[in-house]
Amino acid sequence: MRIHPIFVGLALFCTLPGSSLAQAARPAFTPSRNVYRLPFADGTHVKVFDDFFTHRPPGRNDLFAIDGQPPYRVVAAASGRIVAIQDGYSEQQSGRAAKDCHNNYVWIAHPNGEWTNYSHIAHDTVTRKAGLKVGDWVKAGQYLGDEGAVGCAMLHHVHFEVATPNPKEPIDSGGFLTDNENGKRERNPRFCGVPGGFAVKGATYQARPC
């Protein structure tokens, strides 16, 4: 796993007003600065397996394609620079503790200071099939790889998250955010084409450009 040095140490953070939630176990409801597209190819119908609040741990979204024929194409939710890639694993490890799983992932840093993560991507589809590497600039909607079930995954899906990482050490060797107790660095992504802007567990949406 490599992190592109351009973005390490940049203090591009913001604090947005959010509503406090009654359940202390849930992260503070802080919306993303940016409005993101659903991270699947245009026209794909996407179902929400878990949303920002129901995901365990909270603060992430699990999304999967439900129409057409796999492989399903995962795309960048907004323009930015790739800062970390891992797509060398191929084993599905459902049921293990997160620390014992080997996930594939892509992290993209965006100009507004937020990073997006796309986890469980299929083996070799980022570096070989999409031909991407750390440091590449990608546009919103650009192909990143294929939906997979690598690592801690019950089913083929994309684990998607938006965060404002720790500038000193954004992610660890497993691709997880550091300094993220109680999901304090997670941001609830606002999606274009989604009623109300926020994904809801069990709902189905169609991916499209913003």
URLIN-V79237 format. One record per residue. N is the residue number from 1. PSI is psi in radians with two decimals (NA if undefined). D_FIRST is the distance of its C-alpha to the first C-alpha in Angstrom with 1 decimal. Layout:
# URLIN-V79237
N:PSI:D_FIRST  N:PSI:D_FIRST
This chain:
# URLIN-V79237
1:2.30:0.0  2:2.53:3.8  3:2.25:6.9  4:2.23:10.0  5:-0.31:12.7  6:-0.63:15.5  7:-0.25:14.9  8:2.23:14.0  9:-0.06:17.4  10:2.24:19.3  11:1.32:21.9  12:1.28:22.5  13:2.82:23.8  14:2.77:27.0  15:2.10:29.2  16:2.55:30.9  17:2.42:33.9  18:2.88:33.4  19:2.38:35.8  20:2.45:35.7  21:2.54:35.6  22:-0.58:38.0  23:1.97:35.5  24:-0.41:33.8  25:-0.30:31.0  26:2.58:29.9  27:2.76:27.7  28:2.43:29.7  29:1.55:30.3  30:2.02:28.7  31:2.71:28.4  32:2.67:25.8  33:-0.79:26.9  34:2.79:26.1  35:2.16:27.6  36:2.68:25.0  37:2.73:25.8  38:2.40:25.1  39:0.78:21.8  40:2.79:23.7  41:2.61:25.7  42:2.34:29.1  43:-0.24:31.7  44:2.30:29.6  45:2.23:31.2  46:2.23:28.6  47:2.54:29.6  48:1.95:28.3  49:-0.78:27.6  50:2.47:26.9  51:-3.02:27.2  52:-0.58:26.1  53:-0.52:28.7  54:-0.30:28.9  55:2.54:25.2  56:2.02:24.5  57:2.74:23.1  58:2.86:24.7  59:0.12:23.2  60:2.95:21.4  61:2.34:22.8  62:2.14:22.6  63:2.51:24.0  64:2.59:25.1  65:2.54:27.1  66:0.07:30.6  67:2.95:32.3  68:-2.87:32.3  69:2.34:30.5  70:2.77:26.9  71:2.50:24.3  72:2.37:24.1  73:2.19:22.3  74:2.37:19.8  75:2.84:20.1  76:2.33:19.0  77:-0.30:21.2  78:2.88:21.8  79:2.54:21.1  80:-3.02:18.2  81:2.34:15.2  82:2.20:11.8  83:-0.26:9.4  84:2.43:6.2  85:2.38:6.0  86:1.99:5.8  87:0.45:9.3  88:-0.10:9.8  89:2.76:11.8  90:-0.10:15.5  91:2.34:17.4  92:2.26:19.1  93:0.73:19.5  94:2.40:22.0  95:-0.26:23.9  96:2.77:21.4  97:2.57:20.4  98:-0.67:17.2  99:-0.31:15.9  100:0.01:16.6  101:2.66:14.9  102:1.73:11.8  103:2.59:11.3  104:2.56:10.0  105:2.83:9.7  106:2.25:9.9  107:2.32:10.6  108:2.27:13.4  109:2.31:15.2  110:2.70:18.9  111:-0.41:21.7  112:0.03:23.4  113:-0.19:20.7  114:2.61:19.5  115:2.58:16.1  116:2.57:16.1  117:2.43:13.8  118:1.83:14.4  119:2.81:13.6  120:0.32:14.8  121:2.53:14.5  122:2.60:16.0  123:2.24:14.3  124:0.07:13.6  125:-0.34:15.4  126:-0.95:13.0  127:-0.60:12.1  128:-0.95:15.5  129:-0.79:18.0  130:-0.33:17.2  131:0.58:16.0  132:2.75:13.5  133:2.85:10.7  134:2.35:9.2  135:-0.28:12.5  136:2.45:14.7  137:2.28:17.5  138:2.61:18.5  139:2.74:21.8  140:2.28:23.0  141:-0.04:23.5  142:2.45:21.3  143:2.27:19.9  144:-0.54:16.3  145:-2.97:16.5  146:2.55:18.8  147:2.38:19.6  148:-2.98:18.7  149:0.69:19.1  150:2.41:15.9  151:-2.55:15.3  152:1.42:17.8  153:2.24:20.0  154:-0.46:23.7  155:2.91:24.0  156:2.19:22.4  157:3.09:21.5  158:2.12:19.1  159:2.01:18.1  160:2.34:18.5  161:2.69:18.4  162:2.36:19.2  163:2.81:18.7  164:1.70:19.3  165:2.85:16.5  166:2.12:17.2  167:-0.44:17.1  168:-0.71:16.4  169:1.52:13.3  170:-0.86:12.5  171:2.79:10.1  172:-3.03:9.3  173:-0.31:6.7  174:0.01:8.2  175:0.17:8.0  176:2.54:11.6  177:2.45:13.6  178:2.86:14.9  179:0.88:18.7  180:0.64:19.5  181:2.34:22.6  182:0.45:24.8  183:0.50:22.5  184:-0.35:23.7  185:-0.09:20.9  186:2.57:21.3  187:2.37:23.5  188:1.96:25.7  189:2.32:25.0  190:2.18:28.1  191:2.42:28.3  192:2.61:30.7  193:0.11:33.1  194:2.09:32.9  195:2.23:36.2  196:-0.24:35.9  197:-0.38:32.4  198:2.34:30.6  199:2.50:29.6  200:2.33:31.7  201:2.29:31.2  202:-0.24:33.1  203:2.75:33.7  204:2.34:33.0  205:2.86:32.3  206:2.21:31.9  207:2.41:29.0  208:2.88:30.2  209:2.70:29.5  210:NA:30.3
